[in-house]
């Protein structure tokens, strides 16, 4: 029988990658996109557009928080 190697958790993976420059570029990109959506939100007039943009901000915030949990 082959023994399965346990999969790392998301937080373990983030911790393992957090020192890599490539990982830092990805996190920075996500934060920059989030800020861009905030700028778009200031110009939005249609309620549907506002909801779409706030949804995008929420998702990017959640991802940034997860990816930054162990790296800060």
mmCIF file of the N, C-alpha and C atoms, coordinates in Angstrom:
data_MODEL
# 
_entry.id   MODEL 
# 
loop_
_atom_site.group_PDB 
_atom_site.id 
_atom_site.type_symbol 
_atom_site.label_atom_id 
_atom_site.label_alt_id 
_atom_site.label_comp_id 
_atom_site.label_asym_id 
_atom_site.label_entity_id 
_atom_site.label_seq_id 
_atom_site.pdbx_PDB_ins_code 
_atom_site.Cartn_x 
_atom_site.Cartn_y 
_atom_site.Cartn_z 
_atom_site.occupancy 
_atom_site.B_iso_or_equiv 
_atom_site.pdbx_formal_charge 
_atom_site.auth_seq_id 
_atom_site.auth_comp_id 
_atom_site.auth_asym_id 
_atom_site.auth_atom_id 
_atom_site.pdbx_PDB_model_num 
ATOM 1   N N  . UNK A 1 1  ? 0.821   -1.187 0.000   1.00 0.00 ? 1  UNK A N  1 
ATOM 2   C CA . UNK A 1 1  ? 0.000   0.000  0.000   1.00 0.00 ? 1  UNK A CA 1 
ATOM 3   C C  . UNK A 1 1  ? 0.869   1.256  0.000   1.00 0.00 ? 1  UNK A C  1 
ATOM 4   N N  . UNK A 1 2  ? 0.362   2.245  -0.679  1.00 0.00 ? 2  UNK A N  1 
ATOM 5   C CA . UNK A 1 2  ? 1.045   3.528  -0.720  1.00 0.00 ? 2  UNK A CA 1 
ATOM 6   C C  . UNK A 1 2  ? 0.472   4.427  0.366   1.00 0.00 ? 2  UNK A C  1 
ATOM 7   N N  . UNK A 1 3  ? 1.362   5.023  1.133   1.00 0.00 ? 3  UNK A N  1 
ATOM 8   C CA . UNK A 1 3  ? 0.923   5.943  2.176   1.00 0.00 ? 3  UNK A CA 1 
ATOM 9   C C  . UNK A 1 3  ? 0.722   7.321  1.558   1.00 0.00 ? 3  UNK A C  1 
ATOM 10  N N  . UNK A 1 4  ? -0.475  7.864  1.771   1.00 0.00 ? 4  UNK A N  1 
ATOM 11  C CA . UNK A 1 4  ? -0.766  9.194  1.234   1.00 0.00 ? 4  UNK A CA 1 
ATOM 12  C C  . UNK A 1 4  ? -0.081  10.261 2.060   1.00 0.00 ? 4  UNK A C  1 
ATOM 13  N N  . UNK A 1 5  ? 0.474   11.225 1.364   1.00 0.00 ? 5  UNK A N  1 
ATOM 14  C CA . UNK A 1 5  ? 1.068   12.372 2.033   1.00 0.00 ? 5  UNK A CA 1 
ATOM 15  C C  . UNK A 1 5  ? -0.059  13.363 2.301   1.00 0.00 ? 5  UNK A C  1 
ATOM 16  N N  . UNK A 1 6  ? -0.189  13.811 3.551   1.00 0.00 ? 6  UNK A N  1 
ATOM 17  C CA . UNK A 1 6  ? -1.287  14.733 3.844   1.00 0.00 ? 6  UNK A CA 1 
ATOM 18  C C  . UNK A 1 6  ? -1.114  16.062 3.109   1.00 0.00 ? 6  UNK A C  1 
ATOM 19  N N  . UNK A 1 7  ? -2.225  16.587 2.620   1.00 0.00 ? 7  UNK A N  1 
ATOM 20  C CA . UNK A 1 7  ? -2.199  17.873 1.933   1.00 0.00 ? 7  UNK A CA 1 
ATOM 21  C C  . UNK A 1 7  ? -2.013  18.980 2.961   1.00 0.00 ? 7  UNK A C  1 
ATOM 22  N N  . UNK A 1 8  ? -1.215  19.996 2.620   1.00 0.00 ? 8  UNK A N  1 
ATOM 23  C CA . UNK A 1 8  ? -1.095  21.122 3.551   1.00 0.00 ? 8  UNK A CA 1 
ATOM 24  C C  . UNK A 1 8  ? -2.385  21.933 3.557   1.00 0.00 ? 8  UNK A C  1 
ATOM 25  N N  . UNK A 1 9  ? -2.634  22.594 4.668   1.00 0.00 ? 9  UNK A N  1 
ATOM 26  C CA . UNK A 1 9  ? -3.794  23.478 4.734   1.00 0.00 ? 9  UNK A CA 1 
ATOM 27  C C  . UNK A 1 9  ? -3.489  24.754 3.961   1.00 0.00 ? 9  UNK A C  1 
ATOM 28  N N  . UNK A 1 10 ? -4.510  25.553 3.746   1.00 0.00 ? 10 UNK A N  1 
ATOM 29  C CA . UNK A 1 10 ? -4.314  26.820 3.055   1.00 0.00 ? 10 UNK A CA 1 
ATOM 30  C C  . UNK A 1 10 ? -3.343  27.704 3.831   1.00 0.00 ? 10 UNK A C  1 
ATOM 31  N N  . UNK A 1 11 ? -3.531  27.800 5.143   1.00 0.00 ? 11 UNK A N  1 
ATOM 32  C CA . UNK A 1 11 ? -2.640  28.647 5.944   1.00 0.00 ? 11 UNK A CA 1 
ATOM 33  C C  . UNK A 1 11 ? -1.206  28.122 5.945   1.00 0.00 ? 11 UNK A C  1 
ATOM 34  N N  . UNK A 1 12 ? -1.022  26.822 5.955   1.00 0.00 ? 12 UNK A N  1 
ATOM 35  C CA . UNK A 1 12 ? 0.320   26.254 5.865   1.00 0.00 ? 12 UNK A CA 1 
ATOM 36  C C  . UNK A 1 12 ? 0.959   26.603 4.524   1.00 0.00 ? 12 UNK A C  1 
ATOM 37  N N  . UNK A 1 13 ? 0.172   26.557 3.469   1.00 0.00 ? 13 UNK A N  1 
ATOM 38  C CA . UNK A 1 13 ? 0.680   26.892 2.140   1.00 0.00 ? 13 UNK A CA 1 
ATOM 39  C C  . UNK A 1 13 ? 1.045   28.364 2.049   1.00 0.00 ? 13 UNK A C  1 
ATOM 40  N N  . UNK A 1 14 ? 0.195   29.222 2.608   1.00 0.00 ? 14 UNK A N  1 
ATOM 41  C CA . UNK A 1 14 ? 0.484   30.660 2.615   1.00 0.00 ? 14 UNK A CA 1 
ATOM 42  C C  . UNK A 1 14 ? 1.771   30.920 3.370   1.00 0.00 ? 14 UNK A C  1 
ATOM 43  N N  . UNK A 1 15 ? 1.906   30.289 4.523   1.00 0.00 ? 15 UNK A N  1 
ATOM 44  C CA . UNK A 1 15 ? 3.119   30.474 5.327   1.00 0.00 ? 15 UNK A CA 1 
ATOM 45  C C  . UNK A 1 15 ? 4.361   30.021 4.556   1.00 0.00 ? 15 UNK A C  1 
ATOM 46  N N  . UNK A 1 16 ? 4.262   28.914 3.855   1.00 0.00 ? 16 UNK A N  1 
ATOM 47  C CA . UNK A 1 16 ? 5.395   28.385 3.100   1.00 0.00 ? 16 UNK A CA 1 
ATOM 48  C C  . UNK A 1 16 ? 5.780   29.288 1.930   1.00 0.00 ? 16 UNK A C  1 
ATOM 49  N N  . UNK A 1 17 ? 4.800   29.969 1.346   1.00 0.00 ? 17 UNK A N  1 
ATOM 50  C CA . UNK A 1 17 ? 5.056   30.793 0.167   1.00 0.00 ? 17 UNK A CA 1 
ATOM 51  C C  . UNK A 1 17 ? 5.294   32.264 0.485   1.00 0.00 ? 17 UNK A C  1 
ATOM 52  N N  . UNK A 1 18 ? 4.975   32.688 1.688   1.00 0.00 ? 18 UNK A N  1 
ATOM 53  C CA . UNK A 1 18 ? 4.937   34.118 2.009   1.00 0.00 ? 18 UNK A CA 1 
ATOM 54  C C  . UNK A 1 18 ? 6.265   34.856 1.840   1.00 0.00 ? 18 UNK A C  1 
ATOM 55  N N  . UNK A 1 19 ? 7.374   34.167 1.877   1.00 0.00 ? 19 UNK A N  1 
ATOM 56  C CA . UNK A 1 19 ? 8.671   34.830 1.708   1.00 0.00 ? 19 UNK A CA 1 
ATOM 57  C C  . UNK A 1 19 ? 9.112   34.936 0.250   1.00 0.00 ? 19 UNK A C  1 
ATOM 58  N N  . UNK A 1 20 ? 8.389   34.321 -0.634  1.00 0.00 ? 20 UNK A N  1 
ATOM 59  C CA . UNK A 1 20 ? 8.772   34.344 -2.054  1.00 0.00 ? 20 UNK A CA 1 
ATOM 60  C C  . UNK A 1 20 ? 8.338   35.655 -2.708  1.00 0.00 ? 20 UNK A C  1 
ATOM 61  N N  . UNK A 1 21 ? 9.208   36.195 -3.533  1.00 0.00 ? 21 UNK A N  1 
ATOM 62  C CA . UNK A 1 21 ? 8.905   37.460 -4.218  1.00 0.00 ? 21 UNK A CA 1 
ATOM 63  C C  . UNK A 1 21 ? 7.670   37.339 -5.108  1.00 0.00 ? 21 UNK A C  1 
ATOM 64  N N  . UNK A 1 22 ? 7.509   36.198 -5.759  1.00 0.00 ? 22 UNK A N  1 
ATOM 65  C CA . UNK A 1 22 ? 6.368   35.997 -6.638  1.00 0.00 ? 22 UNK A CA 1 
ATOM 66  C C  . UNK A 1 22 ? 5.051   36.058 -5.858  1.00 0.00 ? 22 UNK A C  1 
ATOM 67  N N  . UNK A 1 23 ? 5.050   35.492 -4.679  1.00 0.00 ? 23 UNK A N  1 
ATOM 68  C CA . UNK A 1 23 ? 3.866   35.517 -3.822  1.00 0.00 ? 23 UNK A CA 1 
ATOM 69  C C  . UNK A 1 23 ? 3.545   36.954 -3.415  1.00 0.00 ? 23 UNK A C  1 
ATOM 70  N N  . UNK A 1 24 ? 4.578   37.704 -3.068  1.00 0.00 ? 24 UNK A N  1 
ATOM 71  C CA . UNK A 1 24 ? 4.388   39.107 -2.668  1.00 0.00 ? 24 UNK A CA 1 
ATOM 72  C C  . UNK A 1 24 ? 3.831   39.941 -3.813  1.00 0.00 ? 24 UNK A C  1 
ATOM 73  N N  . UNK A 1 25 ? 4.232   39.636 -5.045  1.00 0.00 ? 25 UNK A N  1 
ATOM 74  C CA . UNK A 1 25 ? 3.697   40.334 -6.211  1.00 0.00 ? 25 UNK A CA 1 
ATOM 75  C C  . UNK A 1 25 ? 2.209   40.034 -6.367  1.00 0.00 ? 25 UNK A C  1 
ATOM 76  N N  . UNK A 1 26 ? 1.821   38.801 -6.170  1.00 0.00 ? 26 UNK A N  1 
ATOM 77  C CA . UNK A 1 26 ? 0.409   38.424 -6.279  1.00 0.00 ? 26 UNK A CA 1 
ATOM 78  C C  . UNK A 1 26 ? -0.427  39.150 -5.224  1.00 0.00 ? 26 UNK A C  1 
ATOM 79  N N  . UNK A 1 27 ? 0.032   39.163 -3.980  1.00 0.00 ? 27 UNK A N  1 
ATOM 80  C CA . UNK A 1 27 ? -0.695  39.840 -2.904  1.00 0.00 ? 27 UNK A CA 1 
ATOM 81  C C  . UNK A 1 27 ? -0.792  41.333 -3.197  1.00 0.00 ? 27 UNK A C  1 
ATOM 82  N N  . UNK A 1 28 ? 0.282   41.918 -3.666  1.00 0.00 ? 28 UNK A N  1 
ATOM 83  C CA . UNK A 1 28 ? 0.291   43.347 -4.003  1.00 0.00 ? 28 UNK A CA 1 
ATOM 84  C C  . UNK A 1 28 ? -0.698  43.641 -5.130  1.00 0.00 ? 28 UNK A C  1 
ATOM 85  N N  . UNK A 1 29 ? -0.741  42.781 -6.133  1.00 0.00 ? 29 UNK A N  1 
ATOM 86  C CA . UNK A 1 29 ? -1.684  42.951 -7.242  1.00 0.00 ? 29 UNK A CA 1 
ATOM 87  C C  . UNK A 1 29 ? -3.124  42.915 -6.743  1.00 0.00 ? 29 UNK A C  1 
ATOM 88  N N  . UNK A 1 30 ? -3.432  41.980 -5.873  1.00 0.00 ? 30 UNK A N  1 
ATOM 89  C CA . UNK A 1 30 ? -4.792  41.872 -5.331  1.00 0.00 ? 30 UNK A CA 1 
ATOM 90  C C  . UNK A 1 30 ? -5.159  43.135 -4.566  1.00 0.00 ? 30 UNK A C  1 
ATOM 91  N N  . UNK A 1 31 ? -4.237  43.644 -3.766  1.00 0.00 ? 31 UNK A N  1 
ATOM 92  C CA . UNK A 1 31 ? -4.504  44.879 -3.011  1.00 0.00 ? 31 UNK A CA 1 
ATOM 93  C C  . UNK A 1 31 ? -4.679  46.075 -3.951  1.00 0.00 ? 31 UNK A C  1 
ATOM 94  N N  . UNK A 1 32 ? -3.858  46.145 -4.993  1.00 0.00 ? 32 UNK A N  1 
ATOM 95  C CA . UNK A 1 32 ? -3.970  47.242 -5.961  1.00 0.00 ? 32 UNK A CA 1 
ATOM 96  C C  . UNK A 1 32 ? -5.308  47.196 -6.695  1.00 0.00 ? 32 UNK A C  1 
ATOM 97  N N  . UNK A 1 33 ? -5.743  45.999 -7.069  1.00 0.00 ? 33 UNK A N  1 
ATOM 98  C CA . UNK A 1 33 ? -7.035  45.845 -7.743  1.00 0.00 ? 33 UNK A CA 1 
ATOM 99  C C  . UNK A 1 33 ? -8.175  46.273 -6.823  1.00 0.00 ? 33 UNK A C  1 
ATOM 100 N N  . UNK A 1 34 ? -8.057  45.928 -5.565  1.00 0.00 ? 34 UNK A N  1 
ATOM 101 C CA . UNK A 1 34 ? -9.072  46.327 -4.582  1.00 0.00 ? 34 UNK A CA 1 
ATOM 102 C C  . UNK A 1 34 ? -9.169  47.851 -4.516  1.00 0.00 ? 34 UNK A C  1 
ATOM 103 N N  . UNK A 1 35 ? -8.034  48.514 -4.482  1.00 0.00 ? 35 UNK A N  1 
ATOM 104 C CA . UNK A 1 35 ? -8.015  49.985 -4.447  1.00 0.00 ? 35 UNK A CA 1 
ATOM 105 C C  . UNK A 1 35 ? -8.603  50.576 -5.730  1.00 0.00 ? 35 UNK A C  1 
ATOM 106 N N  . UNK A 1 36 ? -8.333  49.923 -6.856  1.00 0.00 ? 36 UNK A N  1 
ATOM 107 C CA . UNK A 1 36 ? -8.892  50.398 -8.119  1.00 0.00 ? 36 UNK A CA 1 
ATOM 108 C C  . UNK A 1 36 ? -10.422 50.316 -8.104  1.00 0.00 ? 36 UNK A C  1 
ATOM 109 N N  . UNK A 1 37 ? -10.937 49.244 -7.511  1.00 0.00 ? 37 UNK A N  1 
ATOM 110 C CA . UNK A 1 37 ? -12.393 49.117 -7.404  1.00 0.00 ? 37 UNK A CA 1 
ATOM 111 C C  . UNK A 1 37 ? -12.982 50.194 -6.496  1.00 0.00 ? 37 UNK A C  1 
ATOM 112 N N  . UNK A 1 38 ? -12.254 50.582 -5.449  1.00 0.00 ? 38 UNK A N  1 
ATOM 113 C CA . UNK A 1 38 ? -12.727 51.686 -4.603  1.00 0.00 ? 38 UNK A CA 1 
ATOM 114 C C  . UNK A 1 38 ? -12.832 52.968 -5.423  1.00 0.00 ? 38 UNK A C  1 
ATOM 115 N N  . UNK A 1 39 ? -11.864 53.212 -6.298  1.00 0.00 ? 39 UNK A N  1 
ATOM 116 C CA . UNK A 1 39 ? -11.918 54.384 -7.174  1.00 0.00 ? 39 UNK A CA 1 
ATOM 117 C C  . UNK A 1 39 ? -13.110 54.293 -8.115  1.00 0.00 ? 39 UNK A C  1 
ATOM 118 N N  . UNK A 1 40 ? -13.359 53.100 -8.658  1.00 0.00 ? 40 UNK A N  1 
ATOM 119 C CA . UNK A 1 40 ? -14.525 52.898 -9.523  1.00 0.00 ? 40 UNK A CA 1 
ATOM 120 C C  . UNK A 1 40 ? -15.824 53.139 -8.762  1.00 0.00 ? 40 UNK A C  1 
ATOM 121 N N  . UNK A 1 41 ? -15.848 52.745 -7.498  1.00 0.00 ? 41 UNK A N  1 
ATOM 122 C CA . UNK A 1 41 ? -17.054 52.895 -6.685  1.00 0.00 ? 41 UNK A CA 1 
ATOM 123 C C  . UNK A 1 41 ? -17.419 54.371 -6.507  1.00 0.00 ? 41 UNK A C  1 
ATOM 124 N N  . UNK A 1 42 ? -16.416 55.209 -6.380  1.00 0.00 ? 42 UNK A N  1 
ATOM 125 C CA . UNK A 1 42 ? -16.669 56.645 -6.215  1.00 0.00 ? 42 UNK A CA 1 
ATOM 126 C C  . UNK A 1 42 ? -17.361 57.251 -7.436  1.00 0.00 ? 42 UNK A C  1 
ATOM 127 N N  . UNK A 1 43 ? -17.176 56.626 -8.588  1.00 0.00 ? 43 UNK A N  1 
ATOM 128 C CA . UNK A 1 43 ? -17.750 57.154 -9.830  1.00 0.00 ? 43 UNK A CA 1 
ATOM 129 C C  . UNK A 1 43 ? -19.032 56.432 -10.241 1.00 0.00 ? 43 UNK A C  1 
ATOM 130 N N  . UNK A 1 44 ? -19.384 55.400 -9.542  1.00 0.00 ? 44 UNK A N  1 
ATOM 131 C CA . UNK A 1 44 ? -20.568 54.603 -9.911  1.00 0.00 ? 44 UNK A CA 1 
ATOM 132 C C  . UNK A 1 44 ? -21.851 55.342 -9.553  1.00 0.00 ? 44 UNK A C  1 
ATOM 133 N N  . UNK A 1 45 ? -22.829 55.289 -10.452 1.00 0.00 ? 45 UNK A N  1 
ATOM 134 C CA . UNK A 1 45 ? -24.117 55.930 -10.214 1.00 0.00 ? 45 UNK A CA 1 
ATOM 135 C C  . UNK A 1 45 ? -25.273 54.930 -10.207 1.00 0.00 ? 45 UNK A C  1 
ATOM 136 N N  . UNK A 1 46 ? -25.158 53.902 -10.994 1.00 0.00 ? 46 UNK A N  1 
ATOM 137 C CA . UNK A 1 46 ? -26.209 52.884 -11.102 1.00 0.00 ? 46 UNK A CA 1 
ATOM 138 C C  . UNK A 1 46 ? -26.132 51.931 -9.899  1.00 0.00 ? 46 UNK A C  1 
ATOM 139 N N  . UNK A 1 47 ? -27.250 51.676 -9.213  1.00 0.00 ? 47 UNK A N  1 
ATOM 140 C CA . UNK A 1 47 ? -27.239 50.772 -8.056  1.00 0.00 ? 47 UNK A CA 1 
ATOM 141 C C  . UNK A 1 47 ? -26.689 49.372 -8.374  1.00 0.00 ? 47 UNK A C  1 
ATOM 142 N N  . UNK A 1 48 ? -26.985 48.853 -9.564  1.00 0.00 ? 48 UNK A N  1 
ATOM 143 C CA . UNK A 1 48 ? -26.453 47.540 -9.942  1.00 0.00 ? 48 UNK A CA 1 
ATOM 144 C C  . UNK A 1 48 ? -24.936 47.567 -10.075 1.00 0.00 ? 48 UNK A C  1 
ATOM 145 N N  . UNK A 1 49 ? -24.421 48.664 -10.614 1.00 0.00 ? 49 UNK A N  1 
ATOM 146 C CA . UNK A 1 49 ? -22.972 48.817 -10.750 1.00 0.00 ? 49 UNK A CA 1 
ATOM 147 C C  . UNK A 1 49 ? -22.323 48.915 -9.366  1.00 0.00 ? 49 UNK A C  1 
ATOM 148 N N  . UNK A 1 50 ? -22.961 49.644 -8.461  1.00 0.00 ? 50 UNK A N  1 
ATOM 149 C CA . UNK A 1 50 ? -22.452 49.769 -7.089  1.00 0.00 ? 50 UNK A CA 1 
ATOM 150 C C  . UNK A 1 50 ? -22.402 48.393 -6.425  1.00 0.00 ? 50 UNK A C  1 
ATOM 151 N N  . UNK A 1 51 ? -23.459 47.608 -6.571  1.00 0.00 ? 51 UNK A N  1 
ATOM 152 C CA . UNK A 1 51 ? -23.489 46.270 -5.970  1.00 0.00 ? 51 UNK A CA 1 
ATOM 153 C C  . UNK A 1 51 ? -22.403 45.375 -6.561  1.00 0.00 ? 51 UNK A C  1 
ATOM 154 N N  . UNK A 1 52 ? -22.209 45.444 -7.864  1.00 0.00 ? 52 UNK A N  1 
ATOM 155 C CA . UNK A 1 52 ? -21.182 44.631 -8.526  1.00 0.00 ? 52 UNK A CA 1 
ATOM 156 C C  . UNK A 1 52 ? -19.796 45.002 -8.017  1.00 0.00 ? 52 UNK A C  1 
ATOM 157 N N  . UNK A 1 53 ? -19.532 46.295 -7.917  1.00 0.00 ? 53 UNK A N  1 
ATOM 158 C CA . UNK A 1 53 ? -18.219 46.764 -7.475  1.00 0.00 ? 53 UNK A CA 1 
ATOM 159 C C  . UNK A 1 53 ? -17.978 46.406 -6.006  1.00 0.00 ? 53 UNK A C  1 
ATOM 160 N N  . UNK A 1 54 ? -18.995 46.599 -5.162  1.00 0.00 ? 54 UNK A N  1 
ATOM 161 C CA . UNK A 1 54 ? -18.812 46.258 -3.745  1.00 0.00 ? 54 UNK A CA 1 
ATOM 162 C C  . UNK A 1 54 ? -18.615 44.754 -3.555  1.00 0.00 ? 54 UNK A C  1 
ATOM 163 N N  . UNK A 1 55 ? -19.231 43.960 -4.396  1.00 0.00 ? 55 UNK A N  1 
ATOM 164 C CA . UNK A 1 55 ? -18.995 42.517 -4.356  1.00 0.00 ? 55 UNK A CA 1 
ATOM 165 C C  . UNK A 1 55 ? -17.555 42.175 -4.703  1.00 0.00 ? 55 UNK A C  1 
ATOM 166 N N  . UNK A 1 56 ? -17.031 42.844 -5.720  1.00 0.00 ? 56 UNK A N  1 
ATOM 167 C CA . UNK A 1 56 ? -15.636 42.625 -6.109  1.00 0.00 ? 56 UNK A CA 1 
ATOM 168 C C  . UNK A 1 56 ? -14.682 43.054 -5.001  1.00 0.00 ? 56 UNK A C  1 
ATOM 169 N N  . UNK A 1 57 ? -14.982 44.200 -4.380  1.00 0.00 ? 57 UNK A N  1 
ATOM 170 C CA . UNK A 1 57 ? -14.151 44.683 -3.270  1.00 0.00 ? 57 UNK A CA 1 
ATOM 171 C C  . UNK A 1 57 ? -14.165 43.675 -2.125  1.00 0.00 ? 57 UNK A C  1 
ATOM 172 N N  . UNK A 1 58 ? -15.338 43.165 -1.823  1.00 0.00 ? 58 UNK A N  1 
ATOM 173 C CA . UNK A 1 58 ? -15.474 42.202 -0.738  1.00 0.00 ? 58 UNK A CA 1 
ATOM 174 C C  . UNK A 1 58 ? -14.665 40.934 -0.996  1.00 0.00 ? 58 UNK A C  1 
ATOM 175 N N  . UNK A 1 59 ? -14.752 40.425 -2.206  1.00 0.00 ? 59 UNK A N  1 
ATOM 176 C CA . UNK A 1 59 ? -14.013 39.208 -2.563  1.00 0.00 ? 59 UNK A CA 1 
ATOM 177 C C  . UNK A 1 59 ? -12.505 39.444 -2.489  1.00 0.00 ? 59 UNK A C  1 
ATOM 178 N N  . UNK A 1 60 ? -12.050 40.552 -3.060  1.00 0.00 ? 60 UNK A N  1 
ATOM 179 C CA . UNK A 1 60 ? -10.616 40.846 -3.031  1.00 0.00 ? 60 UNK A CA 1 
ATOM 180 C C  . UNK A 1 60 ? -10.122 41.079 -1.604  1.00 0.00 ? 60 UNK A C  1 
ATOM 181 N N  . UNK A 1 61 ? -10.946 41.706 -0.782  1.00 0.00 ? 61 UNK A N  1 
ATOM 182 C CA . UNK A 1 61 ? -10.575 41.911 0.624   1.00 0.00 ? 61 UNK A CA 1 
ATOM 183 C C  . UNK A 1 61 ? -10.419 40.576 1.334   1.00 0.00 ? 61 UNK A C  1 
ATOM 184 N N  . UNK A 1 62 ? -11.333 39.677 1.091   1.00 0.00 ? 62 UNK A N  1 
ATOM 185 C CA . UNK A 1 62 ? -11.295 38.354 1.712   1.00 0.00 ? 62 UNK A CA 1 
ATOM 186 C C  . UNK A 1 62 ? -10.045 37.582 1.278   1.00 0.00 ? 62 UNK A C  1 
ATOM 187 N N  . UNK A 1 63 ? -9.746  37.620 -0.010  1.00 0.00 ? 63 UNK A N  1 
ATOM 188 C CA . UNK A 1 63 ? -8.557  36.930 -0.522  1.00 0.00 ? 63 UNK A CA 1 
ATOM 189 C C  . UNK A 1 63 ? -7.295  37.543 0.059   1.00 0.00 ? 63 UNK A C  1 
ATOM 190 N N  . UNK A 1 64 ? -7.212  38.874 0.081   1.00 0.00 ? 64 UNK A N  1 
ATOM 191 C CA . UNK A 1 64 ? -6.032  39.544 0.634   1.00 0.00 ? 64 UNK A CA 1 
ATOM 192 C C  . UNK A 1 64 ? -5.845  39.203 2.102   1.00 0.00 ? 64 UNK A C  1 
ATOM 193 N N  . UNK A 1 65 ? -6.952  39.124 2.828   1.00 0.00 ? 65 UNK A N  1 
ATOM 194 C CA . UNK A 1 65 ? -6.872  38.785 4.243   1.00 0.00 ? 65 UNK A CA 1 
ATOM 195 C C  . UNK A 1 65 ? -6.340  37.359 4.439   1.00 0.00 ? 65 UNK A C  1 
ATOM 196 N N  . UNK A 1 66 ? -6.830  36.438 3.649   1.00 0.00 ? 66 UNK A N  1 
ATOM 197 C CA . UNK A 1 66 ? -6.373  35.043 3.748   1.00 0.00 ? 66 UNK A CA 1 
ATOM 198 C C  . UNK A 1 66 ? -4.888  34.950 3.384   1.00 0.00 ? 66 UNK A C  1 
ATOM 199 N N  . UNK A 1 67 ? -4.489  35.604 2.324   1.00 0.00 ? 67 UNK A N  1 
ATOM 200 C CA . UNK A 1 67 ? -3.109  35.513 1.874   1.00 0.00 ? 67 UNK A CA 1 
ATOM 201 C C  . UNK A 1 67 ? -2.145  36.267 2.774   1.00 0.00 ? 67 UNK A C  1 
ATOM 202 N N  . UNK A 1 68 ? -2.655  37.191 3.561   1.00 0.00 ? 68 UNK A N  1 
ATOM 203 C CA . UNK A 1 68 ? -1.806  37.960 4.457   1.00 0.00 ? 68 UNK A CA 1 
ATOM 204 C C  . UNK A 1 68 ? -1.821  37.420 5.883   1.00 0.00 ? 68 UNK A C  1 
ATOM 205 N N  . UNK A 1 69 ? -2.659  36.458 6.154   1.00 0.00 ? 69 UNK A N  1 
ATOM 206 C CA . UNK A 1 69 ? -2.855  35.972 7.512   1.00 0.00 ? 69 UNK A CA 1 
ATOM 207 C C  . UNK A 1 69 ? -1.547  35.512 8.173   1.00 0.00 ? 69 UNK A C  1 
ATOM 208 N N  . UNK A 1 70 ? -0.751  34.803 7.453   1.00 0.00 ? 70 UNK A N  1 
ATOM 209 C CA . UNK A 1 70 ? 0.480   34.266 8.027   1.00 0.00 ? 70 UNK A CA 1 
ATOM 210 C C  . UNK A 1 70 ? 1.717   35.060 7.617   1.00 0.00 ? 70 UNK A C  1 
ATOM 211 N N  . UNK A 1 71 ? 1.580   35.939 6.624   1.00 0.00 ? 71 UNK A N  1 
ATOM 212 C CA . UNK A 1 71 ? 2.768   36.615 6.114   1.00 0.00 ? 71 UNK A CA 1 
ATOM 213 C C  . UNK A 1 71 ? 3.056   37.924 6.824   1.00 0.00 ? 71 UNK A C  1 
ATOM 214 N N  . UNK A 1 72 ? 2.169   38.375 7.705   1.00 0.00 ? 72 UNK A N  1 
ATOM 215 C CA . UNK A 1 72 ? 2.404   39.648 8.395   1.00 0.00 ? 72 UNK A CA 1 
ATOM 216 C C  . UNK A 1 72 ? 2.860   39.426 9.806   1.00 0.00 ? 72 UNK A C  1 
# 
